[in-house]
Amino acid sequence: MGRLNKPRMRRDNVYSGAFLGLVFPVLGFLLYWVFFFSQSMTIGEYWDFLFSSGNMSGALSLAIILNLAVFLYNLSNNNYETVNGIVGATIFYGVLIIIFKFL
């Protein structure tokens, strides 16, 4: 008897895109800390440093660059609903960046 092929569920939806769009900048934030600051300060000290020095908006701006890779990957695979979720999450981070920049 042949192998039964289950239909693959596509994860092309706004919710998975929003999840990816929210998680990848967090990973970018952590990777930036690991490569540049982990030898000199803990993650808590880095967090406090970003708030006290007013550099949180810059760190978030660098972190959301990872969303570009996820965006382009899903765009090339025609996952347009996922792309919509990624764009929404990126706009959310953009609002946070503006808040941290001017407040």
C-alpha positions in Angstrom: 0.0 0.0 0.0 1.3 3.4 -0.9 2.1 6.2 1.5 -0.8 8.4 2.3 -0.1 12.0 1.5 -1.7 14.3 4.0 -2.5 17.7 2.6 -0.1 20.3 4.1 -1.7 23.0 6.1 -0.5 26.3 5.0 0.3 28.7 7.7 -0.4 31.6 5.5 -2.4 33.8 7.9 -2.2 37.1 9.6 -1.7 35.6 13.1 1.4 33.6 12.1 2.8 36.7 10.4 2.1 38.8 13.5 3.8 36.2 15.7 6.9 36.1 13.4 6.9 39.9 13.2 6.9 40.2 17.0 9.4 37.4 17.7 12.1 38.1 15.2 12.9 41.6 16.5 13.2 40.1 20.0 15.7 37.7 18.6 17.5 40.5 16.8 17.7 42.5 20.0 19.2 39.5 21.9 21.6 38.7 19.1 22.8 42.3 19.1 23.4 42.0 22.9 25.2 38.7 22.5 27.6 39.9 19.8 28.4 43.3 21.1 27.6 43.6 24.9 27.4 40.2 26.5 31.1 40.3 27.5 30.7 43.6 29.3 27.2 43.6 30.8 24.3 41.3 31.6 21.1 41.5 29.7 19.5 43.4 32.6 22.3 45.9 32.7 22.1 46.4 28.9 18.3 46.9 29.2 18.9 49.6 31.9 21.6 51.2 29.9 19.3 51.5 26.9 16.6 53.2 28.9 18.9 55.5 30.9 20.9 56.6 27.8 17.9 57.0 25.6 19.2 54.5 23.0 16.2 52.2 23.2 14.8 53.6 19.9 18.0 52.9 18.1 18.3 49.3 19.4 14.7 48.6 18.4 15.4 50.1 15.0 18.3 47.7 14.5 16.2 44.8 15.9 13.4 45.1 13.4 15.8 44.6 10.5 15.3 40.9 10.9 11.6 41.4 9.9 12.9 42.4 6.5 14.3 38.9 5.9 11.1 37.2 7.1 9.0 39.6 5.0 11.0 38.9 1.9 10.9 35.1 2.5 7.2 35.1 2.8 6.7 37.5 0.0 8.7 35.2 -2.4 6.6 32.2 -1.3 3.3 34.1 -2.0 2.2 34.0 1.7 0.5 37.4 1.4 -1.6 37.0 4.6 1.6 36.3 6.6 3.2 39.3 5.0 0.2 41.4 6.2 0.8 40.2 9.8 4.5 41.0 9.6 3.8 44.5 8.3 1.3 45.0 11.2 3.9 43.9 13.8 6.5 46.1 12.2 4.1 49.1 12.4 3.6 48.2 16.1 7.4 48.3 16.6 7.5 51.6 14.7 5.1 53.1 17.1 7.2 51.9 20.0 10.3 53.4 18.4 8.5 56.8 18.1 7.4 56.6 21.7 10.9 55.8 23.0 12.4 58.5 20.7 10.2 61.4 21.8 9.2 60.5 25.4 
